[in-house]
Structure formats: C-alpha cells, structure tokens
Amino acid sequence: MMTIDVIIPTYQPGDELIEILNRLRKQTYPPHRIILMNTEERLLSEKVKTAIAKLPEKMVEVHHLTKAEFDHAATRRRGMDCSGADFVLFLTQDALPADERMVEELATMLLSDEKIAVAYGRQLPKANCSLTERCSREFNYPDAERVKGIGDLPELGVKTFFCSDVCAMYRREVFYELGGFVERALFNEDMIYACGAMRAGYLIGYAAKAKVHHSHNYGFRAQFHRNFDLAVSQAEHPEVFEGISSEKEGIRMVLKSFRYFKEHGRPWVIVRFLWQCAGRYSGYLLGKRYRRLPRRVVLFCTTNKDYWN
C-alpha cells in the first residue's frame, strides 16, 4: 500500500479539528501520520492538546509557526517537507470527512492513472449552510467525477485549473519534480500548481466520491475581502490566469443560482445573493488592480495583512 500523510494548517483550532482527527482514525485507508502546521503556539488550546495526546503515539506531529510566517503556499510546502509519504493529503481545519472512505477514494483516483498529479474531493454544505452557499457548493462540486487536462481549456476555461486544498491529495514525488507550490501565494496555490502540472503533461482528478463537509455563510464584507485576495493572486500570476476570463464563469454561476432559488421556492433569496455578488465583484475588481491602490487601501481590503510585509 502507498503511504499517506495528512497535512492540516491550523489557527486557533477547536472542536472541529478534534472531530477531524477522530474521523481520520476511522478511515478505511488510514493515514500514516497527521502533520499540523499550527500558527501561534500560545493559541493551541489545552483541549486540543489533550485530544492529540490521546491518539496513538507519533500519529500526530505538530509544527508551530508565527502568524507572520503563515502563507498559503509556503506553509503547505513546509508541511510537505516534513512528510516522507507517497501521497500527501491537504485538509483545512474545518473540512470534516463525510464518511470513512474519503481517504481511500482520493487514493483510488491517484492509483487509477499515474499521470494524475493531484486529486481533489467534493465539498458538501454543512447543516447550517445557507441556500446561497448550498447552490455554490453544487455549482463547483457536482456529483460526477472528472479527470482534467490542458486539452480541456477551450471547454472549461479557468475551471480547467480548478483544484482545492480544502481537500486534495498530491503525489509527493511529482510535487517535487514540478517544483512544488510557488514560493509565496496569498491565495490559489492549488490552482497555480494544477496549471503547472497540466502544462507539464499531468492530469488533475476530481474525486466526487471523496467527500468533506465544508461551507461558510459569508456576507458582503467577507466576500469582498476573500475575492480581493483571490484576484490579487491572479494578478500576481499572469502565467496562469492572463487571457482566461473568470467573469464568464461568474455570470454562469449567477444564472444557475437564479434558477436554483426559483426551483426551491425561495426566489426572494436572489436579493441577498445579489448583495453577496456585489461584494465578490467589487473585491475582485480592486484586487486585479491592487498595484494602483495606495498601501492603506490594500491593507483594508486584504484578509492577510502580514502577507504585505
């Protein structure tokens, strides 16, 4: 069997992380090690420390870093450097495995074709998820598996490179062969890697049977900040995103959402959804033009002020 390590960046983790650790223990394809890349040691609660101590010896390994050191790409790369496994699964601290086969389904997809460099899982809405977020999850994570290559660009556009480190398993050997993640990334380290992998002849797999519960009920402000950072990462990596419009995919999502709300008998949700879209689009427009903005405006718009130091 191929060995699998799990890497989870954490910041002030709580009960959800404890539940993730418990669910990972029960997987049909159990991971060899779980590596926590924890931001700010002093913020790791005694409750979480106790839960880790109760797990089998050496199953969980914790590495601490400062908030200034955290970076979407660099932190995960440091975690990868701590692993010696064949496959490495990245999770976020709020992505709960939906069943006991999540790890196995991701590994199965990687094993199905040695040209698949990374396989990412399906994100399901949590119980408290809003209707707008449920629609978003169904739009981005359908129930049909797919293997994507660079030849899908005319059909899928920017979605060709879509991949999410919320739940994604990498071939460690290929990761280093391709140079890993970019040195720094405010966002989108997964899509940037996916683009490079495809251009090198590799494939990206969407394993719809590998499911995690992960969703957020973001309002206007959170959507604004999140999409500002997303657009900054696109502007910083024109080798991936230049000439590939994200706006077209956004319009397709808006139209699908309108139909979704009507089908569910709640057309009035469209008003709230449009307000969220305004937050998304205004943040996105500013992020694409961040180089023209005063520093104080950039620091107001971003979610990670330390990145700009």
Residue, then its C-alpha position, 0 to 999 in steps of 0.5 A: m500500500m502507498t503511504i499517506d500523510v495528512i497535512i492540516p494548517t491550523y489557527q486557533p483550532g477547536d472542536e472541529l479539528i478534534e472531530i477531524l482527527n477522530r474521523l481520520r482514525k476511522q478511515t478505511y485507508p488510514p493515514h500514516r501520520i497527521i502533520l499540523m502546521n499550527t500558527e501561534e503556539r500560545l493559541l493551541s488550546e489545552k483541549v486540543k492538546t489533550a485530544i492529540a495526546k490521546l491518539p496513538e503515539k507519533m500519529v500526530e506531529v505538530h509544527h508551530l509557526t508565527k502568524a507572520e510566517f503563515d502563507h498559503a503556499a509556503t506553509r503547505r510546502r513546509g508541511m510537505d517537507c516534513s512528510g516522507a509519504d507517497f501521497v500527501l493529503f491537504l485538509t483545512q481545519d474545518a473540512l470534516p470527512a463525510d464518511e470513512r472512505m474519503v481517504e481511500e477514494l482520493a487514493t483510488m483516483l491517484l492509483s487509477d492513472e499515474k499521470i494524475a498529479v493531484a486529486y481533489g474531493r467534493q465539498l458538501p454544505k454543512a447543516n447550517c449552510s445557507l441556500t446561497e452557499r448550498c447552490s455554490r457548493e453544487f455549482n463547483y462540486p457536482d456529483a460526477e467525477r472528472v479527470k482534467g487536462i490542458g486539452d480541456l481549456p477551450e471547454l472549461g476555461v479557468k475551471t480547467f485549473f480548478c483544484s482545492d486544498v480544502c481537500a486534495m491529495y498530491r503525489r509527493e514525488v511529482f510535487y517535487e519534480l514540478g517544483g512544488f507550490v510557488e514560493r509565496a501565494l496569498f491565495n490559489e496555490d492549488m490552482i497555480y500548481a494544477c496549471g503547472a502540472m497540466r502544462a507539464g503533461y499531468l492530469i488533475g482528478y476530481a474525486a466526487k466520491a471523496k467527500v468533506h463537509h465544508s461551507h461558510n455563510y459569508g456576507f458582503r464584507a467577507q466576500f469582498h475581502r476573500n475575492f480581493d485576495l483571490a484576484v490579487s493572486q491572479a494578478e500576481h500570476p499572469e502565467v496562469f490566469e492572463g487571457i482566461s476570463s473568470e467573469k464568464e464563469g461568474i455570470r454562469m454561476v449567477l444564472k444557475s443560482f437564479r434558477y436554483f432559488k426559483e426551483h426551491g421556492r425561495p426566489w426572494v433569496i436572489v436579493r441577498f445573493l445579489w448583495q453577496c455578488a456585489g461584494r465578490y465583484s467589487g473585491y475582485l475588481l480592486g484586487k486585479r488592480y491592487r498595484r494602483l491602490p495606495r498601501r492603506v487601501v490594500l491593507f483594508c481590503t486584504t484578509n492577510k495583512d502580514y502577507w504585505n510585509 
